[in-house]
Amino acid sequence: MLQDTLQAPYVVRSATIEDGAAIARILTEVGREGIYIANEGIYMTPEQQSLVLSRLNPEQHLILVAEQNGVVVGTLEMVRGVFQKNAHTANFGMALAPVARGRHIGEGLLRAAQDWAQAKGIEKICLSVFSSNIGAIRLYQRMGYREEGRRRKQYRLGDIFVDEVFMAWYLPPRSAN
Ligand SMILES: CC(C)(COP(=O)(O)OP(=O)(O)OC[C@H]1O[C@@H](n2cnc3c(N)ncnc32)[C@H](O)[C@@H]1OP(=O)(O)O)[C@@H](O)C(=O)NCCC(=O)NCCS
């Protein structure tokens, strides 16, 4: 049954308040894996995540989910710079449930977020990733993101120090028509 769900085509859509619990579940699960994202264990409760969704300013803030057969299997959050000085930029983070990885659902989420950024006139999309997260870095490189710098030994995963790698992609200029 679960396998059927995971082989099904997926859809990417904007998250609604009702997705708060599913997003909190995924972020908690990925956080507990301990090697991919900074948060550990419960980052936000379902109620806190729903509150974020209910107060979201759609001009500056995007939260997407990827869904298969009605099951939320991944999420992406993108936030535009809040000042005039950095309103041309946006930062994002994303995570898929372990069972949903390796089938380019992350690419689908990121393409949808990039479309949103393009429509908002954003010119540069940024992220940071652990240097040990080879799978994520492969995806970002395939999508045109390039390293712009790194903070060395910024995180410790158990006994191992890893760098925080900053990557960015510059959106193509919008056509004049
Ligand atoms: C990073 C992530 C969003 C990529 O999404 P995805 O849909 O799995 O991406 P892809 O299917 O394009 O795979 C990307 C790379 O992940 C690796 N990968 C493949 N299967 C995988 C699996 N089951 N588990 C982990 N990584 C896998 C491969 O190196 C792959 O690169 P390749 O296709 O060039 O060989 C997703 O794997 C994820 O949520 N990982 C855990 C959380 C995380 O790392 N978030 C990003 C923090 S910056």
Ligand as a Chemical Component Dictionary entry (heavy atoms), coordinates in Angstrom:
data_LIG
# 
_chem_comp.id                   LIG 
_chem_comp.type                 NON-POLYMER 
_chem_comp.pdbx_formal_charge   0 
_chem_comp.three_letter_code    LIG 
# 
loop_
_chem_comp_atom.comp_id 
_chem_comp_atom.atom_id 
_chem_comp_atom.alt_atom_id 
_chem_comp_atom.type_symbol 
_chem_comp_atom.charge 
_chem_comp_atom.model_Cartn_x 
_chem_comp_atom.model_Cartn_y 
_chem_comp_atom.model_Cartn_z 
_chem_comp_atom.pdbx_ordinal 
LIG C1  C1  C 0 18.222 16.562 -0.969 1  
LIG C2  C2  C 0 16.850 16.143 -1.463 2  
LIG C3  C3  C 0 15.878 17.307 -1.282 3  
LIG C4  C4  C 0 16.981 15.840 -2.958 4  
LIG O1  O1  O 0 15.722 15.475 -3.477 5  
LIG P1  P1  P 0 15.575 14.124 -4.327 6  
LIG O2  O2  O 0 14.245 14.112 -4.959 7  
LIG O3  O3  O 0 15.968 12.979 -3.485 8  
LIG O4  O4  O 0 16.671 14.417 -5.456 9  
LIG P2  P2  P 0 17.131 13.497 -6.633 10 
LIG O5  O5  O 0 16.207 12.340 -6.842 11 
LIG O6  O6  O 0 17.376 14.418 -7.783 12 
LIG O7  O7  O 0 18.513 12.933 -6.110 13 
LIG C5  C5  C 0 19.578 13.816 -5.831 14 
LIG C6  C6  C 0 20.772 12.996 -5.396 15 
LIG O8  O8  O 0 20.443 12.356 -4.142 16 
LIG C7  C7  C 0 21.148 11.109 -4.085 17 
LIG N1  N1  N 0 20.173 10.056 -3.768 18 
LIG C8  C8  C 0 19.576 9.202  -4.579 19 
LIG N2  N2  N 0 18.752 8.390  -3.883 20 
LIG C9  C9  C 0 18.827 8.771  -2.604 21 
LIG C10 C10 C 0 18.222 8.322  -1.402 22 
LIG N3  N3  N 0 17.344 7.324  -1.394 23 
LIG N4  N4  N 0 18.534 8.972  -0.251 24 
LIG C11 C11 C 0 19.377 9.992  -0.233 25 
LIG N5  N5  N 0 20.005 10.458 -1.368 26 
LIG C12 C12 C 0 19.722 9.843  -2.522 27 
LIG C13 C13 C 0 21.831 10.884 -5.414 28 
LIG O9  O9  O 0 23.188 11.263 -5.257 29 
LIG C14 C14 C 0 21.134 11.865 -6.318 30 
LIG O10 O10 O 0 21.969 12.392 -7.314 31 
LIG P3  P3  P 0 22.012 11.713 -8.793 32 
LIG O11 O11 O 0 20.578 11.586 -9.236 33 
LIG O12 O12 O 0 22.771 12.707 -9.595 34 
LIG O13 O13 O 0 22.666 10.412 -8.585 35 
LIG C15 C15 C 0 16.302 14.891 -0.720 36 
LIG O14 O14 O 0 17.120 13.786 -1.002 37 
LIG C16 C16 C 0 16.211 15.104 0.778  38 
LIG O15 O15 O 0 15.203 15.580 1.256  39 
LIG N6  N6  N 0 17.262 14.727 1.521  40 
LIG C17 C17 C 0 17.247 14.854 2.982  41 
LIG C18 C18 C 0 17.081 16.297 3.469  42 
LIG C19 C19 C 0 18.076 17.206 2.804  43 
LIG O16 O16 O 0 19.224 16.867 2.569  44 
LIG N7  N7  N 0 17.612 18.442 2.508  45 
LIG C20 C20 C 0 18.456 19.447 1.879  46 
LIG C21 C21 C 0 19.270 20.152 2.885  47 
LIG S1  S1  S 0 20.279 21.419 2.115  48 
# 
loop_
_chem_comp_bond.comp_id 
_chem_comp_bond.atom_id_1 
_chem_comp_bond.atom_id_2 
_chem_comp_bond.value_order 
_chem_comp_bond.pdbx_ordinal 
LIG C1  C2  SING 1  
LIG C2  C3  SING 2  
LIG C2  C4  SING 3  
LIG C2  C15 SING 4  
LIG C4  O1  SING 5  
LIG O1  P1  SING 6  
LIG P1  O2  DOUB 7  
LIG P1  O3  SING 8  
LIG P1  O4  SING 9  
LIG O4  P2  SING 10 
LIG P2  O5  DOUB 11 
LIG P2  O6  SING 12 
LIG P2  O7  SING 13 
LIG O7  C5  SING 14 
LIG C5  C6  SING 15 
LIG C6  O8  SING 16 
LIG C6  C14 SING 17 
LIG O8  C7  SING 18 
LIG C7  N1  SING 19 
LIG C7  C13 SING 20 
LIG N1  C8  SING 21 
LIG N1  C12 SING 22 
LIG C8  N2  DOUB 23 
LIG N2  C9  SING 24 
LIG C9  C10 SING 25 
LIG C9  C12 DOUB 26 
LIG C10 N3  SING 27 
LIG C10 N4  DOUB 28 
LIG N4  C11 SING 29 
LIG C11 N5  DOUB 30 
LIG N5  C12 SING 31 
LIG C13 O9  SING 32 
LIG C13 C14 SING 33 
LIG C14 O10 SING 34 
LIG O10 P3  SING 35 
LIG P3  O11 DOUB 36 
LIG P3  O12 SING 37 
LIG P3  O13 SING 38 
LIG C15 O14 SING 39 
LIG C15 C16 SING 40 
LIG C16 O15 DOUB 41 
LIG C16 N6  SING 42 
LIG N6  C17 SING 43 
LIG C17 C18 SING 44 
LIG C18 C19 SING 45 
LIG C19 O16 DOUB 46 
LIG C19 N7  SING 47 
LIG N7  C20 SING 48 
LIG C20 C21 SING 49 
LIG C21 S1  SING 50 
# 
